[in-house]
Amino acid sequence: MKRETFSMTREVRNERLVRELDRKRHRDLFMVVMTALVLTVAVIVYAWPHFEMIRLGYQMEELRQVREELFEQQRHLELQLATEEDPERIDRIAREELGMIYPDGDHVLVVEPMESPR
């Protein structure tokens, strides 16, 4: 097999060459980009409400759990308040822990409100 060699005898200068714009190719590329953009927007518009509903569902479930916890805490506090306000309990604490007694008739002083000067 014989190899052929190629050599140029004259120097070629390509810096002045200008490529012509292929308008059909640019138009086709523009149409592909616009089609992709329209499809992307359509997918986002279609999927957004679905994802929003999922997010809101999770948020509602969290709020439902918080509400149940708050109702449970409210019931607990109402029971504690009823226990704390029990007159028998207050009387027992006053007598046993604080050493209080009912006053005799000599130690009772009735204070009547004064009339306010006008």
Summary of the structure (lengths in Angstrom):
residues: 118
radius of gyration: 46.2
end to end distance: 133.8
largest distance: 141.7
contacts: 159
relative contact order: 0.03
helix: 64%
strand: 0%
